[in-house]
């Protein structure tokens, strides 16, 4: 069986920097941080971390009609707006979108965290349902993003919703890649979304993994740093248009890159602790599928969230899979950890790096943790040839993913 080539032809983003891909990439290139203090979080008993990278307040009434908004929490609105931008960027005609040849794979950690809080704050005190509207369930369900995007855009192809926390969008991209490779779909809208919410940060705080650098929010997320103190959660959505190469070529679409390999490896050793060997194997599988050698990899975009265990394991795994000379950096210092959106928002920035042939360093990385020094961690902006990259994302529950992307036309 001959497999179809899979290319990326559209990008859409709602990020902690605001609406659109330009806002995302311009602020990253300017070296800015979207992390800030969260009003009211200090009043939550037991919560020690009062910082996050939320999406700025949006006027949803102007951005989306009420007819579709009523079944959406913020997380589904982010995904829908990002999907609209990606479709426009890819110049996809309506007849392609609604033909059945276009599918969706959009994941998230859960449905809307704010909708969950609102529902249970009314239900639990007196165990009454009278004040709760039926449409609220659709904001809470785990496939809220994918379902609402399909409903809004009239998509009749396959609908998938990988729910794997921090790897939700990278698994969605990998799934879209497989579906197009096999010929089941010609086009896929792939990505993920999540909301910044106190309950989400609280989970990491309970694990003693959340940053408590509340006095200096912009300096709080410090991947690979000797003085790191943990994760800063964020929100947003990144959506990519994946397309069969022949289809994209026939309609003259701009091609941002080609997906050539996808590694998706489970670690069954511990539900929370990262495993360097599984991380390394995910990268090796992505390279093997793409017919790549370690010498072919020009850059690795690390998951690197700013936790001690995660950073050290990933730095070691990268050295095992590639080598100690390949440039490595992370975007978490700019964006925080956008969880289900992280893989796609970060990959959009990686595609821009490939376009500009320029590597963005890890923000807030001043003194490298010696235990991470086996990797070539970039500390300043560098102009280097970037043809082939690996994009890593890892999640609680033992999920390890790596995507191999090749610059198109070289």
VEXDREN-2710 file (C-alpha; in Angstrom, 1 decimal):
% VEXDREN-2710
k/r/px/py/pz
1/UNK/0.0/0.0/0.0
2/UNK/1.4/3.4/-1.0
3/UNK/1.0/6.0/1.8
4/UNK/0.0/9.5/1.0
5/UNK/2.4/12.4/1.9
6/UNK/1.0/14.7/4.5
7/UNK/1.7/18.5/4.5
8/UNK/0.7/21.4/6.6
9/UNK/-1.2/24.2/4.7
10/UNK/-2.9/26.3/7.4
11/UNK/-2.2/27.7/10.8
12/UNK/-4.6/29.2/13.4
13/UNK/-4.0/30.4/17.0
14/UNK/-5.7/31.8/20.0
15/UNK/-2.9/32.2/22.5
16/UNK/-2.0/33.9/25.7
17/UNK/-0.8/36.7/23.4
18/UNK/-4.3/37.1/21.9
19/UNK/-6.0/36.4/18.6
20/UNK/-4.1/35.1/15.6
21/UNK/-0.8/33.6/14.5
22/UNK/0.8/37.0/14.0
23/UNK/0.2/37.9/17.7
24/UNK/1.7/34.5/18.7
25/UNK/4.9/34.6/16.6
26/UNK/5.5/38.4/16.9
27/UNK/5.6/38.2/20.7
28/UNK/7.7/35.1/20.8
29/UNK/10.2/36.7/18.5
30/UNK/10.2/39.8/20.6
31/UNK/11.1/37.6/23.6
32/UNK/8.0/38.5/25.6
33/UNK/6.2/36.5/28.3
34/UNK/2.4/36.1/28.5
35/UNK/2.5/35.0/32.2
36/UNK/0.9/37.2/34.8
37/UNK/-0.7/37.3/38.2
38/UNK/-4.3/36.1/38.5
39/UNK/-6.7/38.3/40.4
40/UNK/-8.6/36.4/43.1
41/UNK/-6.5/33.2/43.1
42/UNK/-4.7/34.1/46.3
43/UNK/-8.1/33.8/48.0
44/UNK/-8.4/30.1/47.2
45/UNK/-7.5/28.2/50.4
46/UNK/-4.6/25.8/49.8
47/UNK/-3.6/27.2/46.4
48/UNK/0.1/28.4/46.5
49/UNK/0.5/29.4/42.8
50/UNK/-1.3/32.6/41.7
51/UNK/0.1/32.9/38.2
52/UNK/-0.9/31.7/34.7
53/UNK/-0.8/32.6/31.0
54/UNK/-4.5/33.0/30.2
55/UNK/-6.0/34.1/26.9
56/UNK/-6.8/37.9/27.1
57/UNK/-10.5/38.7/27.5
58/UNK/-12.3/38.3/24.1
59/UNK/-15.5/39.8/22.9
60/UNK/-17.2/36.5/21.9
61/UNK/-20.4/38.2/20.9
62/UNK/-18.6/39.9/18.1
63/UNK/-16.5/36.9/17.1
64/UNK/-19.1/34.1/17.1
65/UNK/-22.9/34.1/16.6
66/UNK/-25.1/33.2/19.5
67/UNK/-26.5/30.2/17.7
68/UNK/-23.1/28.4/18.0
69/UNK/-21.9/30.0/21.2
70/UNK/-24.6/28.6/23.5
71/UNK/-23.0/25.1/23.4
72/UNK/-19.5/26.4/23.8
73/UNK/-17.3/27.1/26.8
74/UNK/-14.3/29.2/26.4
75/UNK/-12.2/26.2/25.3
76/UNK/-14.5/25.4/22.4
77/UNK/-14.6/29.0/21.4
78/UNK/-10.8/29.1/21.3
79/UNK/-10.7/26.0/19.1
80/UNK/-13.4/27.3/16.7
81/UNK/-11.7/30.7/16.3
82/UNK/-8.4/29.1/15.7
83/UNK/-9.9/26.6/13.2
84/UNK/-11.5/29.5/11.2
85/UNK/-8.1/31.2/11.0
86/UNK/-6.4/28.0/9.9
87/UNK/-9.0/27.4/7.2
88/UNK/-8.7/31.0/5.9
89/UNK/-4.9/30.7/5.9
90/UNK/-5.1/27.5/3.9
91/UNK/-7.6/29.1/1.5
92/UNK/-9.9/26.0/1.8
93/UNK/-13.1/26.4/-0.2
94/UNK/-16.4/25.6/1.6
95/UNK/-17.1/22.7/-0.7
96/UNK/-13.9/21.0/0.5
97/UNK/-14.7/21.6/4.2
98/UNK/-18.3/20.2/3.9
99/UNK/-17.6/17.5/1.4
100/UNK/-16.9/14.7/3.8
101/UNK/-13.2/14.6/2.7
102/UNK/-12.3/16.9/5.6
103/UNK/-12.2/15.6/9.2
104/UNK/-11.4/16.9/12.6
105/UNK/-9.0/15.8/15.4
106/UNK/-9.0/18.3/18.2
107/UNK/-8.2/17.3/21.8
108/UNK/-8.2/18.9/25.3
109/UNK/-7.6/17.9/28.8
110/UNK/-11.3/18.1/29.6
111/UNK/-14.2/20.3/28.4
112/UNK/-14.5/23.8/29.8
113/UNK/-13.0/24.0/33.3
114/UNK/-15.1/27.1/34.0
115/UNK/-18.2/25.3/32.9
116/UNK/-17.4/22.5/35.3
117/UNK/-16.9/24.9/38.2
118/UNK/-20.2/26.7/37.4
119/UNK/-22.2/23.5/37.1
120/UNK/-21.0/21.8/40.3
121/UNK/-21.1/25.1/42.3
122/UNK/-24.8/25.1/41.7
123/UNK/-25.5/21.3/41.8
124/UNK/-23.5/20.2/44.8
125/UNK/-24.6/22.5/47.6
126/UNK/-28.3/21.3/47.5
127/UNK/-28.1/18.6/44.8
128/UNK/-30.6/20.4/42.6
129/UNK/-30.7/20.6/38.8
130/UNK/-33.4/23.1/38.4
131/UNK/-31.2/26.1/37.6
132/UNK/-29.0/24.2/35.1
133/UNK/-29.7/24.5/31.4
134/UNK/-29.4/21.5/29.1
135/UNK/-26.9/23.1/26.9
136/UNK/-24.3/23.3/29.7
137/UNK/-23.4/19.6/29.2
138/UNK/-22.1/20.4/25.7
139/UNK/-19.6/22.8/27.2
140/UNK/-18.3/20.2/29.6
141/UNK/-18.1/17.1/27.5
142/UNK/-14.5/16.0/26.7
143/UNK/-15.0/16.3/22.9
144/UNK/-16.6/19.7/23.2
145/UNK/-13.9/21.3/21.0
146/UNK/-14.1/18.8/18.1
147/UNK/-17.9/18.6/18.2
148/UNK/-18.5/22.4/18.2
149/UNK/-15.9/23.0/15.5
150/UNK/-17.7/20.4/13.3
151/UNK/-21.1/21.9/14.1
152/UNK/-20.0/25.4/13.3
153/UNK/-18.2/24.7/10.1
154/UNK/-20.5/22.0/8.7
155/UNK/-17.8/19.3/8.7
156/UNK/-19.1/15.8/7.8
157/UNK/-15.9/13.9/7.8
158/UNK/-14.4/11.9/10.7
159/UNK/-14.5/13.5/14.2
160/UNK/-11.8/12.5/16.7
161/UNK/-11.0/14.0/20.1
162/UNK/-7.8/12.7/21.7
163/UNK/-7.9/13.5/25.4
164/UNK/-4.5/13.1/26.9
165/UNK/-3.7/16.3/28.7
166/UNK/-0.4/17.8/27.6
167/UNK/-0.2/15.5/24.5
168/UNK/-3.8/16.1/23.3
169/UNK/-2.9/18.2/20.3
170/UNK/0.3/16.4/19.4
171/UNK/-1.7/13.1/19.4
172/UNK/-4.4/14.9/17.3
173/UNK/-1.8/15.9/14.7
174/UNK/-0.4/12.4/14.7
175/UNK/-3.8/10.9/14.2
176/UNK/-4.6/13.4/11.4
177/UNK/-1.3/12.4/9.7
178/UNK/-2.3/8.7/9.9
179/UNK/-5.8/9.3/8.5
180/UNK/-4.5/11.3/5.5
181/UNK/-1.6/8.8/4.9
182/UNK/-4.1/5.9/4.7
183/UNK/-6.5/7.9/2.4
184/UNK/-9.4/8.0/4.9
185/UNK/-9.4/11.8/4.7
186/UNK/-7.9/14.3/2.3
187/UNK/-7.9/17.2/4.8
188/UNK/-7.8/17.3/8.6
189/UNK/-8.2/20.1/11.1
190/UNK/-5.9/19.1/13.9
191/UNK/-4.9/20.5/17.3
192/UNK/-6.0/21.2/20.8
193/UNK/-7.3/23.7/23.3
194/UNK/-7.4/24.3/27.0
195/UNK/-8.4/27.1/29.5
196/UNK/-6.3/28.7/32.2
197/UNK/-8.2/28.0/35.4
198/UNK/-7.4/27.9/39.1
199/UNK/-8.5/24.2/39.4
200/UNK/-6.1/23.2/36.6
201/UNK/-3.2/25.0/38.3
202/UNK/-4.4/23.5/41.6
203/UNK/-3.8/20.0/40.2
204/UNK/-0.1/20.8/39.5
205/UNK/0.1/22.5/42.9
206/UNK/-1.1/19.4/44.6
207/UNK/1.6/17.5/42.8
208/UNK/4.1/20.1/44.0
209/UNK/4.9/20.8/40.4
210/UNK/3.5/24.4/40.0
211/UNK/5.6/27.5/40.1
212/UNK/5.1/29.7/43.1
213/UNK/7.2/32.6/41.9
214/UNK/4.2/34.9/42.3
215/UNK/6.2/38.0/42.8
216/UNK/7.9/37.7/39.4
217/UNK/5.4/36.1/37.0
218/UNK/7.3/36.9/33.8
219/UNK/10.4/35.1/35.2
220/UNK/8.4/32.2/36.7
221/UNK/8.6/29.5/34.1
222/UNK/12.2/28.5/33.6
223/UNK/12.8/25.3/31.6
224/UNK/16.2/23.6/32.0
225/UNK/17.2/26.3/34.6
226/UNK/19.2/25.5/37.7
227/UNK/16.8/27.7/39.7
228/UNK/13.5/26.5/38.2
229/UNK/10.5/26.0/40.4
230/UNK/7.8/24.4/38.3
231/UNK/5.0/24.7/35.7
232/UNK/2.9/27.7/34.9
233/UNK/-0.4/26.8/33.3
234/UNK/-1.8/28.7/30.3
235/UNK/-4.7/28.5/27.8
236/UNK/-5.5/28.9/24.2
237/UNK/-5.9/26.8/21.0
238/UNK/-3.7/25.9/18.1
239/UNK/-5.2/24.4/14.9
240/UNK/-3.3/23.2/11.8
241/UNK/-4.7/22.2/8.4
242/UNK/-3.1/18.9/7.4
243/UNK/-3.6/17.9/3.8
244/UNK/-2.8/15.2/1.3
245/UNK/0.2/16.5/-0.7
246/UNK/-1.3/15.9/-4.1
247/UNK/-4.4/17.8/-3.1
248/UNK/-2.4/20.7/-1.8
249/UNK/-0.2/20.8/-4.8
250/UNK/-3.2/20.7/-7.2
251/UNK/-4.8/23.7/-5.7
252/UNK/-1.5/25.7/-5.3
253/UNK/-1.6/25.8/-1.5
254/UNK/1.2/27.3/0.5
255/UNK/3.0/24.4/2.3
256/UNK/4.6/25.2/5.7
257/UNK/6.1/21.8/6.1
258/UNK/5.7/18.0/5.7
259/UNK/5.0/15.6/8.5
260/UNK/7.3/12.6/7.9
261/UNK/7.1/10.7/11.2
262/UNK/5.1/10.3/14.4
263/UNK/6.4/8.5/17.5
264/UNK/3.7/7.7/20.2
265/UNK/5.1/5.6/23.0
266/UNK/3.5/4.6/26.3
267/UNK/5.4/4.3/29.6
268/UNK/3.7/2.1/32.1
269/UNK/6.2/2.6/34.9
270/UNK/4.6/5.5/36.8
271/UNK/1.5/7.6/36.2
272/UNK/3.3/10.9/37.0
273/UNK/7.0/10.5/36.7
274/UNK/8.6/10.9/33.3
275/UNK/10.7/8.2/31.7
276/UNK/13.7/9.1/29.7
277/UNK/13.9/5.9/27.7
278/UNK/10.2/6.2/26.6
279/UNK/10.9/9.8/25.6
280/UNK/13.9/8.7/23.6
281/UNK/12.0/5.9/22.0
282/UNK/9.3/8.2/20.8
283/UNK/11.9/10.4/19.0
284/UNK/13.6/7.3/17.5
285/UNK/10.3/6.0/16.2
286/UNK/9.5/9.4/14.6
287/UNK/12.9/9.4/12.9
288/UNK/12.6/5.8/11.8
289/UNK/9.2/6.3/10.2
290/UNK/10.6/9.4/8.4
291/UNK/13.7/7.6/7.2
292/UNK/15.8/10.0/9.2
293/UNK/19.1/9.6/11.1
294/UNK/20.1/11.6/14.1
295/UNK/22.4/13.6/11.9
296/UNK/19.4/14.8/9.8
297/UNK/17.8/16.6/12.8
298/UNK/18.6/20.3/12.9
299/UNK/16.6/21.2/15.9
300/UNK/14.5/19.7/18.7
301/UNK/11.6/21.7/20.2
302/UNK/11.4/20.4/23.8
303/UNK/8.3/19.9/25.8
304/UNK/10.3/21.1/28.8
305/UNK/7.8/22.6/31.3
306/UNK/10.2/23.8/34.0
307/UNK/10.0/20.8/36.4
308/UNK/13.1/19.1/37.7
309/UNK/12.2/15.5/36.8
310/UNK/10.8/16.4/33.4
311/UNK/13.6/18.7/32.2
312/UNK/16.3/16.3/33.3
313/UNK/14.7/13.3/31.7
314/UNK/14.0/15.1/28.4
315/UNK/17.5/16.5/28.1
316/UNK/19.0/13.1/28.7
317/UNK/16.5/11.5/26.2
318/UNK/17.3/14.0/23.5
319/UNK/21.0/13.2/23.8
320/UNK/20.2/9.5/23.6
321/UNK/18.0/9.9/20.5
322/UNK/19.9/12.5/18.6
323/UNK/23.1/13.8/19.9
324/UNK/24.6/16.5/22.2
325/UNK/25.1/19.0/19.4
326/UNK/21.6/19.4/18.0
327/UNK/20.1/22.8/19.1
328/UNK/17.3/22.5/21.7
329/UNK/14.8/25.0/23.1
330/UNK/11.4/25.3/24.7
331/UNK/8.6/27.9/24.4
332/UNK/7.1/27.4/27.9
333/UNK/9.0/30.5/29.2
334/UNK/7.0/32.6/26.7
335/UNK/3.6/30.9/26.8
336/UNK/3.5/29.0/30.0
337/UNK/2.2/25.4/29.6
338/UNK/-1.0/25.6/27.5
339/UNK/-1.6/21.9/28.1
340/UNK/-3.9/20.5/25.4
341/UNK/-3.0/23.4/23.1
342/UNK/0.7/23.2/23.7
343/UNK/1.8/20.9/20.9
344/UNK/0.1/22.9/18.2
345/UNK/0.8/26.4/19.4
346/UNK/4.4/25.5/19.8
347/UNK/4.6/23.7/16.5
348/UNK/3.2/26.9/14.8
349/UNK/6.2/28.7/16.2
350/UNK/8.5/26.0/15.1
351/UNK/7.1/26.2/11.5
352/UNK/7.9/30.0/11.7
353/UNK/11.4/29.2/12.8
354/UNK/11.8/27.0/9.7
355/UNK/10.4/29.7/7.5
356/UNK/12.8/32.3/9.0
357/UNK/15.7/29.9/9.5
358/UNK/16.1/31.2/13.0
359/UNK/16.1/29.5/16.4
360/UNK/14.4/31.1/19.3
361/UNK/16.0/30.4/22.7
362/UNK/14.3/29.2/25.9
363/UNK/13.1/32.3/27.7
364/UNK/14.4/32.7/31.3
365/UNK/17.2/30.2/30.8
366/UNK/20.2/31.9/32.4
367/UNK/22.1/29.2/34.4
368/UNK/21.7/25.7/32.9
369/UNK/21.0/22.9/35.3
370/UNK/24.2/20.8/35.0
371/UNK/22.0/17.7/34.9
372/UNK/20.5/19.1/31.7
373/UNK/23.8/20.0/30.1
374/UNK/24.0/16.9/27.9
375/UNK/21.6/18.7/25.5
376/UNK/22.7/21.7/23.4
377/UNK/20.4/24.3/25.1
378/UNK/20.1/27.5/23.0
379/UNK/20.3/30.6/25.2
380/UNK/20.3/33.3/22.4
381/UNK/18.6/33.8/19.1
382/UNK/20.6/32.0/16.3
383/UNK/20.4/31.9/12.5
384/UNK/21.0/28.4/11.5
385/UNK/19.9/26.1/8.7
386/UNK/16.7/24.3/9.8
387/UNK/15.5/21.6/7.4
388/UNK/14.2/18.8/9.7
389/UNK/13.0/19.1/13.3
390/UNK/11.5/17.0/16.1
391/UNK/8.6/18.4/18.2
392/UNK/8.3/16.7/21.6
393/UNK/5.3/16.6/23.9
394/UNK/4.8/14.4/27.0
395/UNK/1.9/13.9/29.4
396/UNK/1.0/12.6/32.8
397/UNK/-0.3/9.1/32.4
398/UNK/2.8/7.9/30.5
399/UNK/2.2/9.4/27.1
400/UNK/5.3/10.3/25.0
401/UNK/5.0/11.8/21.5
402/UNK/7.4/13.2/19.0
403/UNK/6.6/14.6/15.5
404/UNK/9.2/14.7/12.7
405/UNK/8.7/17.7/10.4
406/UNK/10.6/18.5/7.2
407/UNK/10.8/21.9/5.6
408/UNK/9.0/21.8/2.2
409/UNK/10.7/22.4/-1.1
410/UNK/14.3/21.5/-0.1
END
